[in-house]
């Protein structure tokens, strides 16, 4: 099987280490943890972002390669309908890496299900960046937990996307490091200055309370509907793609505005014209371990935030007085009223002090140091490697 060569930045053989990122998330869906880290890794690695396959009306499997902003090569397996997805992906991946033989290889897993076709890899370093408890998400494959056990057996390093995940994984591997959701402060701080109002909000009155991110089973739609009913003068602006739930289930009201997804570079302009941010997460199995990336992003934009009591939000931001934590629509309405009346310069100073300790650049620097310090390994096949389930689809739920 052949792969199409992506655009190159220079001629000659690339001698940089290869970082193969095996992801259940699409590169162009929501710009979040994988995109932040991989664009930084691409400064000194050849980063290949290997996505889940797409079935198309083609005769033979091929790998669609494209050069993305930030220096990352996106790789999408394009498979004939009804083909053996595991065998086809394995062959495409083997061809891709054969062209890079002899260079240091880091295999970076976001989904354990990728072992179905990547179990024969013998990288120099294997990283499992556990950004979510995928087994708890709607549509998770039954084999997810067993595949994660197998990945933990062969990983050299395990990173977690928050404290709750760290506590859940730390006794399952000898080298687990906690790297919570980080922040590109300069990007979101643009919202504090003058930015043109997006056209899609031109007819929406003030005050405005906004949410941005994936809209799925992790959102408490009942709370959103209740808040809209309690405060009909408060405009609730909802940005984000609707995933794994029926769009018809979204509550409707004159002050509820479902605007759909927006690009990462568009977000500061929206936040610049909101008065408050809110995070109406449901409290269920799918939110038990989340560490929402949008928490520091709201704060960098200078927006007061009201959130339901997600554990990592409470411990990392609520207890520090940076985010208001509530348990019901009535409490959220009361806190929104209070925050709209009382802006606090002291609160913003505390926010900036907290954000100054954290950045995606710093997170990647620390991760890269651990990878460089890892000895070159050639792990033996893990137990049961020959019986890897054929299912390749991961939970598919994006980070928040």
Secondary structure, DSSP 8 states (H G I E B T S, - for coil): --B-----SSSS---SEEEEEE-SS-TTT---HHHHHHHHHTTTEEEEEE---EEES-SS-EEEEEE-TTS-EEEEEEEETT--HHHHHHHHHHHHHHTTTTS-EEEEES-GGGHHHHTT---SEEEEEE-S-GGGSTT--TTHHHHHHHHHHH-SEEEESSHHHHHHHTTS-S-EEE------HHHHHGGGS-----GGGTT--SSEEEEES-BSTTB-HHHHHHHHHHTTTSEEEEES-B-SS-GGGS---TTEEEEE---GGGHHHHHTT-SEEEE-B--SGGGTT---THHHHHHHTT-EEEEE--HHHIIIIITTTSSEEESSHHHHHHHHHHHHH---HHHHHHHHHHHTT--HHHHHHHHHHHHHHS--------TTGGG--S----------
